[in-house]
Amino acid sequence: MTQQVFRGAIIGFGFISGKGHFPAYQSRKDTEIVAVADICPARRQAALALNPKLRVYDSAEKLFDAEKNLDFVDISTPPVDHGSIAQAALARGLHVLCEKPLTATLPEARELLLAANRARRVVFPCHNYKHAPVVKTVDEIIASGEIGKVHGLTLNTYRNTHAKGVQEWRTDWRRDKKTSGGGIAMDHGSHTFYLTFNWLKALPTAVTAKMVTINKEWDTEDNFSCVLTFPTGYANAHLTWTAGVRKVIYTIQGSQGAITIDDDDIQVASPTGVRKFSIASHWGDASHVGWFNSMFDQFRDCVRRGEYVNSELKEAYHCVQLIHRAYESSNDGSREVQLDTSFSFL
Ligand SMILES: NC(=O)c1ccc[n+]([C@@H]2O[C@H](COP(=O)([O-])OP(=O)(O)OC[C@H]3O[C@@H](n4cnc5c(N)ncnc54)[C@H](O)[C@@H]3O)[C@@H](O)[C@H]2O)c1
């Protein structure tokens, strides 16, 4: 039996969709991107240069009004527009794949979960770090029981600058709060946070945080540290845009051993000794094109199974809550702030 092609449109044809999502879609037989909306004329041209058959629009609204045969939309604009574009897509009966963070504000995130439920359409966040080969390998090591029960994490994300958007639009939008919604915690916090949920097998119940802005030219933080309390342990996270180097260093501490990740290099210490090996994950390629299809398969599975408010979406909501509660903590002398894990609004 032949499977029907899943038809999609991309809203925001910038760095991540141009270099990460679109080439991955082109490699798939089950999915076709038929239209693109971007407010920047040069980015619409960039899309047409990759596929002249695309129908292009200068706004999401015009695309939604004209395209009647879509199955899903891929939202790759800056965060402040994620919520409204996702709502417009759901109102037209489309499934939604949305870049992180899910939304820039917590009320928008809550409304999106409610709307996905009402519309019976999937909303799925791009939590692509879970699909890095190194992370998948570490998940398997944890599941094997080699390091015992995980109770502690440190996650350090080092960058030598804020991530840049495409040159043709506003390359420094991540440092401008009205477009980004916040600094490095808003931009990158989701990746750190959902990995902690994954490895500690729970949602955190409290956060204490500190933001620092070293480069005072901008109104968003470039350094962010926090401690998260879980029913199963704790996590310590540091995110910086001023590290002078680009890399991730994570440690996972268990009851009988530990794992250290330094980009592609993994070290596992357990009662049987220490082993070191590498898994090519291409951390340096910020498009993470090689991780996309595994994540997109998960999105498609949710669509097939009708998992509208799926576990990834709930995690995305919790990430947005965490980002805002962490900002609250930092603004109040790093006071510990409680997190709601109940989803009682659903
Ligand atoms: N998951 C990841 O690893 C990863 C990596 C990079 C970026 N991202 C996310 O992707 C999103 C975009 O980031 P980017 O680096 O590609 O930015 P970018 O600046 O390169 O691209 C944004 C594009 O959106 C367009 N745009 C802006 N507002 C729009 C609107 N209202 N309607 C239509 N088009 C609009 C701009 O013209 C631009 O082409 C952000 O949410 C970011 O956090 C995720």
The ligand as an ORCA input file, in Angstrom:
! r2SCAN-3c Opt
* xyz 0 1
  N      16.633     23.469     17.244
  C      17.785     24.049     16.911
  O      18.851     23.457     17.014
  C      17.753     25.463     16.387
  C      18.878     26.051     15.797
  C      18.766     27.371     15.307
  C      17.563     28.054     15.420
  N      16.502     27.459     16.030
  C      15.221     28.179     16.192
  O      14.686     28.460     14.913
  C      14.000     29.702     14.927
  C      14.599     30.614     13.856
  O      15.966     30.800     14.117
  P      16.996     31.086     12.921
  O      18.350     30.997     13.498
  O      16.670     30.239     11.750
  O      16.648     32.620     12.604
  P      16.845     33.406     11.232
  O      16.871     34.845     11.570
  O      17.991     32.841     10.465
  O      15.510     33.067     10.440
  C      14.264     33.606     10.771
  C      13.483     33.828      9.479
  O      12.143     34.122      9.823
  C      11.699     35.209      9.005
  N      10.608     35.834      9.770
  C      10.692     36.598     10.892
  N       9.469     36.868     11.367
  C       8.580     36.272     10.518
  C       7.161     36.180     10.477
  N       6.394     36.756     11.425
  N       6.602     35.498      9.443
  C       7.351     34.910      8.486
  N       8.706     34.975      8.471
  C       9.308     35.614      9.490
  C      12.920     36.069      8.773
  O      12.806     36.844      7.614
  C      14.016     34.995      8.647
  O      14.165     34.577      7.311
  C      14.134     30.236     16.356
  O      13.003     29.870     17.113
  C      15.363     29.515     16.887
  O      15.351     29.344     18.292
  C      16.577     26.180     16.494
*
